[in-house]
Amino acid sequence: MKSDIASRLNRPLTIGRTTIDCRLVLAPMTLLGHIAFRELLAGFGGYGLLFGEMCSAKRIPGEVRTRSAYFSWRDAERQHLIIQIVGADPTTMATAARIIEENGLYGVDLNFGCSVATICKQRCGAALLKTPDQAARIVETVRRAITIPLFVKFRTGWTDDPDVPVDLARRFASAGADALTFHPRVAPDRRSRPPRWEYIKAVKDAVTIPVFGNGDVFDETDCLRMLETTGCDGVAIGRMAIAQPWLMARMTGLLSPDTGIYRRTAFAMLDLMKKHFDDRRALRRYKKFAHYFSANFKFAHSFYTRIGSARDLEAVKGELETFFSSDPETTARPNMNFFL
């Protein structure tokens, strides 16, 4: 199984004018795919591309890389980092995309998938799927503004109808997108129902550009099944990459994790949070990371409660030392309740 999935993932894939060496990527996420987590992930490897956390297109012109909590990166990751932007105005999105290209980053991702109310009320994210002409206009305008790879992350739409994402995919491809990341759930559904992987196949069959499947891939078996049943070109791992940052390295044959990896990862993440963020942001982001990381343990609620109650970073460190001193028992498959 492991050698089979590794051989399928470690194949070159052409995206626009570029080629990547691995078909496994970190999915676009908010408050999770930040610079500290990406540095942690880089220590394990096993990915072809990384998507940064969501950035407001309006704010990018005023952001300073060395001070921004969102629009920041390490020089070592420029060649495979895609910046995820959200907005409703084509010109504003194009301006942000040009700045991303000017900074030498790999690509731009248009977020048409976020269904959080605060984003949708601004007619951004998944709200744009209700106005496909406007969404396609954004893709077209951004395409004219940049030469680097252009990605679109989107959902099924607002109704459970496979014809909708097929139509959207065709529009985005025609407007100039180089690749699509498709999450086959309706926008109001915050993971309460399983993703419709058959919709990924329908989207893939409708376009000639690469399609990355996304949704409920938790291990090698899931990954292989998604590739085989949908025909997608690659797989985007989201929440499971947060729970097990070494997962992509394991899937691609770079790593066979030992039992000590949980403790090392928990402390390494804390150190990287301190390195890249002020104490307030570091604490907030570590607690968000801990929500998914806790799913690895038999007594997941105990771990998450300990971290969630910590008042500062020193308290987090103390809770980690206490928790791991008892050699906590891990589970064969993470607790899915922590992924809802």
C-alpha positions as CSV (number, residue, x, y, z in Angstrom):
1,M,0.0,0.0,0.0
2,K,2.6,2.5,1.1
3,S,4.9,2.0,-1.9
4,D,1.9,2.1,-4.3
5,I,0.6,5.4,-2.9
6,A,4.1,6.9,-2.8
7,S,4.7,6.0,-6.5
8,R,1.5,7.6,-7.5
9,L,2.1,10.8,-5.6
10,N,5.8,11.2,-6.5
11,R,5.1,11.9,-10.1
12,P,5.7,15.3,-11.9
13,L,2.6,17.4,-12.6
14,T,2.5,20.4,-15.0
15,I,0.7,23.4,-13.7
16,G,0.6,26.4,-16.0
17,R,4.2,27.0,-17.1
18,T,5.6,25.1,-14.1
19,T,6.1,21.5,-13.0
20,I,5.9,20.2,-9.5
21,D,7.5,16.9,-8.3
22,C,4.8,15.7,-5.9
23,R,1.0,15.6,-6.3
24,L,0.3,15.9,-2.6
25,V,-0.3,19.5,-1.3
26,L,-1.2,21.4,1.8
27,A,-4.8,22.6,1.3
28,P,-5.8,26.2,1.6
29,M,-7.0,26.9,5.2
30,T,-7.5,29.9,7.5
31,L,-5.5,30.4,10.7
32,L,-3.9,27.0,10.2
33,G,-1.6,27.2,7.2
34,H,0.4,30.0,8.6
35,I,4.2,30.6,8.4
36,A,4.9,28.7,11.7
37,F,3.0,25.6,10.7
38,R,4.6,25.6,7.2
39,E,8.0,25.7,8.7
40,L,7.1,22.7,10.9
41,L,5.8,20.9,7.8
42,A,8.9,21.7,5.9
43,G,10.9,19.8,8.4
44,F,9.1,16.7,7.4
45,G,8.6,17.3,3.7
46,G,6.6,15.1,1.4
47,Y,4.5,17.9,-0.3
48,G,4.6,19.5,-3.8
49,L,3.0,22.8,-2.8
50,L,2.0,24.8,0.2
51,F,-1.0,27.1,0.5
52,G,-0.7,30.0,2.9
53,E,-3.6,31.0,5.2
54,M,-6.3,33.3,3.8
55,C,-5.4,36.9,3.2
56,S,-7.7,39.8,2.4
57,A,-6.9,41.2,-1.0
58,K,-7.8,44.7,0.2
59,R,-5.2,44.5,2.9
60,I,-2.3,43.1,0.9
61,P,-1.1,46.5,-0.5
62,G,-0.6,47.8,3.0
63,E,0.9,44.6,4.5
64,V,4.6,44.5,5.4
65,R,6.0,41.0,5.2
66,T,8.1,41.2,8.3
67,R,5.2,42.4,10.5
68,S,2.1,40.8,8.9
69,A,0.5,37.9,10.7
70,Y,-1.0,36.6,7.4
71,F,1.0,37.9,4.4
72,S,4.4,36.5,5.4
73,W,6.7,33.7,4.4
74,R,10.2,32.3,4.6
75,D,12.6,32.8,1.7
76,A,13.1,29.0,1.6
77,E,9.5,28.4,0.8
78,R,9.0,31.0,-2.0
79,Q,9.4,28.4,-4.8
80,H,6.4,26.3,-3.7
81,L,4.2,28.7,-1.7
82,I,0.8,29.8,-3.0
83,I,-0.8,32.8,-1.4
84,Q,-4.6,32.5,-0.8
85,I,-6.5,35.7,-1.3
86,V,-10.2,36.5,-0.7
87,G,-12.2,39.4,-2.0
88,A,-15.2,40.4,-4.2
89,D,-13.8,43.1,-6.5
90,P,-11.8,41.9,-9.6
91,T,-9.5,44.9,-9.7
92,T,-8.7,44.6,-6.0
93,M,-8.0,40.9,-6.4
94,A,-5.8,41.6,-9.4
95,T,-3.8,44.2,-7.5
96,A,-3.1,41.8,-4.7
97,A,-2.1,39.1,-7.1
98,R,0.4,41.3,-8.8
99,I,2.0,42.1,-5.5
100,I,2.3,38.4,-4.8
101,E,4.0,37.8,-8.1
102,E,6.3,40.8,-7.6
103,N,7.5,39.1,-4.3
104,G,8.6,36.0,-6.2
105,L,6.1,33.5,-4.8
106,Y,5.0,30.4,-6.7
107,G,1.3,31.2,-7.3
108,V,-2.0,32.8,-6.3
109,D,-5.1,31.0,-5.0
110,L,-8.6,32.6,-5.2
111,N,-10.7,31.6,-2.3
112,F,-14.2,30.7,-3.5
113,G,-14.7,28.1,-0.7
114,C,-14.8,29.8,2.7
115,S,-18.4,29.6,3.9
116,V,-17.9,31.5,7.2
117,A,-20.7,34.0,7.7
118,T,-18.4,37.0,8.2
119,I,-16.8,36.3,4.8
120,C,-20.0,35.5,2.9
121,K,-21.7,38.7,4.2
122,Q,-19.0,40.6,2.3
123,R,-19.9,38.6,-0.9
124,C,-16.6,36.9,-0.7
125,G,-15.5,33.3,-0.5
126,A,-18.2,30.8,-1.2
127,A,-20.8,33.6,-1.6
128,L,-19.3,34.2,-5.0
129,L,-20.5,30.7,-6.1
130,K,-24.0,32.3,-6.1
131,T,-22.9,34.7,-8.8
132,P,-20.8,32.6,-11.2
133,D,-20.4,35.4,-13.7
134,Q,-18.7,37.6,-11.1
135,A,-16.5,34.7,-9.9
136,A,-15.4,34.0,-13.4
137,R,-14.8,37.7,-14.0
138,I,-12.4,37.7,-11.0
139,V,-10.5,34.8,-12.4
140,E,-10.2,36.4,-15.8
141,T,-9.1,39.8,-14.3
142,V,-6.5,38.2,-12.1
143,R,-5.3,36.0,-15.0
144,R,-4.6,39.1,-17.1
145,A,-2.6,40.6,-14.2
146,I,-0.1,37.8,-13.5
147,T,1.9,35.1,-15.2
148,I,2.5,32.8,-12.2
149,P,0.2,29.8,-11.6
150,L,-3.4,30.7,-10.7
151,F,-5.5,28.3,-8.6
152,V,-9.1,28.4,-7.6
153,K,-10.4,26.7,-4.4
154,F,-14.2,26.1,-4.5
155,R,-17.0,24.0,-3.1
156,T,-20.0,22.3,-4.7
157,G,-22.1,25.5,-4.4
158,W,-25.1,26.2,-2.2
159,T,-27.3,23.3,-3.4
160,D,-26.4,19.6,-3.6
161,D,-26.3,19.5,-7.4
162,P,-23.3,18.1,-9.3
163,D,-24.1,20.2,-12.4
164,V,-23.2,23.3,-10.4
165,P,-19.5,22.6,-9.7
166,V,-19.1,21.2,-13.2
167,D,-20.3,24.5,-14.7
168,L,-18.2,26.5,-12.2
169,A,-15.1,24.4,-13.1
170,R,-15.6,25.0,-16.8
171,R,-16.0,28.7,-16.2
172,F,-12.9,29.0,-14.1
173,A,-10.8,27.0,-16.6
174,S,-12.1,29.1,-19.5
175,A,-11.3,32.3,-17.6
176,G,-7.7,31.2,-17.2
177,A,-7.2,29.2,-14.0
178,D,-4.2,26.8,-14.1
179,A,-5.5,24.4,-11.5
180,L,-8.5,23.8,-9.3
181,T,-8.8,22.6,-5.7
182,F,-12.3,21.2,-5.2
183,H,-14.0,20.4,-1.9
184,P,-17.2,18.5,-2.7
185,R,-19.5,19.8,0.0
186,V,-22.2,22.4,-0.2
187,A,-21.2,25.8,1.2
188,P,-23.6,25.7,4.3
189,D,-22.3,22.3,5.3
190,R,-19.5,22.6,7.8
191,R,-18.5,18.9,7.5
192,S,-21.7,17.5,9.0
193,R,-22.0,15.2,6.0
194,P,-19.4,13.2,4.0
195,P,-18.0,14.9,0.9
196,R,-19.4,13.7,-2.4
197,W,-16.2,12.3,-4.0
198,E,-18.1,11.4,-7.1
199,Y,-18.5,15.2,-7.8
200,I,-14.7,15.4,-7.9
201,K,-14.8,12.9,-10.8
202,A,-17.4,15.0,-12.5
203,V,-15.3,18.1,-12.2
204,K,-12.2,16.3,-13.4
205,D,-14.0,14.9,-16.4
206,A,-15.2,18.4,-17.3
207,V,-11.8,20.2,-17.6
208,T,-8.3,19.6,-18.9
209,I,-6.5,21.6,-16.2
210,P,-5.2,19.8,-13.0
211,V,-7.8,19.1,-10.3
212,F,-6.8,18.5,-6.7
213,G,-9.4,16.6,-4.7
214,N,-10.0,17.7,-1.1
215,G,-12.1,16.3,1.7
216,D,-11.8,13.5,4.3
217,V,-8.5,12.1,3.3
218,F,-7.0,10.8,6.6
219,D,-4.5,8.1,5.6
220,E,-2.9,6.2,2.7
221,T,-6.0,4.2,2.0
222,D,-8.2,7.2,1.7
223,C,-5.7,9.0,-0.5
224,L,-5.3,6.0,-2.9
225,R,-9.1,5.6,-3.1
226,M,-9.6,9.2,-3.9
227,L,-7.0,9.0,-6.7
228,E,-8.5,5.8,-8.1
229,T,-12.2,6.7,-7.9
230,T,-12.1,10.3,-9.0
231,G,-9.2,10.4,-11.4
232,C,-8.0,13.7,-9.8
233,D,-4.5,14.8,-10.6
234,G,-3.5,15.3,-7.0
235,V,-4.8,15.5,-3.4
236,A,-5.0,18.4,-1.0
237,I,-4.7,17.5,2.6
238,G,-6.2,20.0,5.1
239,R,-7.2,19.2,8.7
240,M,-5.4,15.9,8.8
241,A,-2.1,17.6,8.0
242,I,-2.6,19.8,11.1
243,A,-3.3,16.7,13.2
244,Q,-0.3,14.8,11.8
245,P,2.2,17.2,10.2
246,W,4.3,14.2,9.2
247,L,1.5,12.6,7.3
248,M,2.5,13.7,3.8
249,A,6.1,12.6,4.4
250,R,4.8,9.2,5.4
251,M,2.5,9.0,2.4
252,T,5.3,9.8,0.0
253,G,7.8,7.4,1.6
254,L,10.1,9.9,3.3
255,L,9.3,9.0,6.9
256,S,8.3,6.1,9.1
257,P,7.2,7.9,12.3
258,D,8.2,6.6,15.7
259,T,6.1,7.0,18.9
260,G,8.2,10.0,20.0
261,I,7.0,12.1,17.1
262,Y,3.9,13.4,18.9
263,R,5.9,14.9,21.8
264,R,8.6,16.4,19.5
265,T,6.0,17.9,17.2
266,A,4.0,19.5,20.0
267,F,7.1,21.3,21.4
268,A,8.5,22.2,18.0
269,M,5.2,23.8,17.0
270,L,5.3,25.9,20.3
271,D,8.8,27.1,19.5
272,L,7.9,28.1,16.0
273,M,4.8,30.0,17.2
274,K,7.1,32.0,19.5
275,K,9.5,32.6,16.6
276,H,7.0,34.0,14.2
277,F,4.2,35.6,16.2
278,D,3.7,37.8,19.2
279,D,2.5,36.1,22.4
280,R,-1.2,36.8,21.8
281,R,-1.3,35.5,18.3
282,A,1.0,32.6,19.1
283,L,-1.3,31.5,21.9
284,R,-4.4,31.8,19.8
285,R,-2.9,29.8,16.9
286,Y,-1.4,27.1,19.1
287,K,-4.8,26.5,20.6
288,K,-6.3,26.1,17.2
289,F,-3.5,23.7,16.2
290,A,-4.1,21.8,19.5
291,H,-7.7,21.2,18.6
292,Y,-6.7,19.0,15.7
293,F,-3.5,17.6,17.2
294,S,-5.4,16.4,20.2
295,A,-7.4,14.0,18.0
296,N,-4.3,11.7,18.0
297,F,-4.7,10.7,21.6
298,K,-7.0,8.3,23.4
299,F,-7.8,10.9,25.9
300,A,-8.2,13.7,23.4
301,H,-10.4,15.9,25.5
302,S,-7.9,15.9,28.3
303,F,-5.2,17.2,26.1
304,Y,-7.3,19.8,24.4
305,T,-8.8,21.0,27.7
306,R,-5.3,21.4,29.2
307,I,-4.1,23.5,26.3
308,G,-7.4,25.4,25.8
309,S,-7.3,26.5,29.4
310,A,-3.7,27.8,29.3
311,R,-3.4,31.5,30.0
312,D,-0.1,32.0,28.2
313,L,2.7,30.3,26.3
314,E,4.6,29.3,29.5
315,A,1.4,27.6,30.7
316,V,1.1,25.8,27.4
317,K,4.7,24.5,27.8
318,G,4.0,23.3,31.3
319,E,0.8,21.5,30.2
320,L,2.8,19.8,27.4
321,E,5.4,18.6,29.8
322,T,2.9,17.2,32.2
323,F,0.8,15.5,29.5
324,F,3.7,13.8,27.8
325,S,5.4,12.8,31.0
326,S,2.7,10.1,31.4
327,D,3.4,8.6,27.9
328,P,-0.1,9.2,26.6
329,E,-1.8,6.5,24.5
330,T,-2.4,7.3,20.9
331,T,-5.1,6.0,18.6
332,A,-4.8,4.1,15.3
333,R,-7.1,6.6,13.6
334,P,-7.6,10.2,15.0
335,N,-10.8,11.0,16.8
336,M,-13.1,12.3,14.0
337,N,-15.1,14.4,16.5
338,F,-12.3,16.9,16.6
339,F,-12.6,17.4,12.8
340,L,-16.1,18.7,12.8
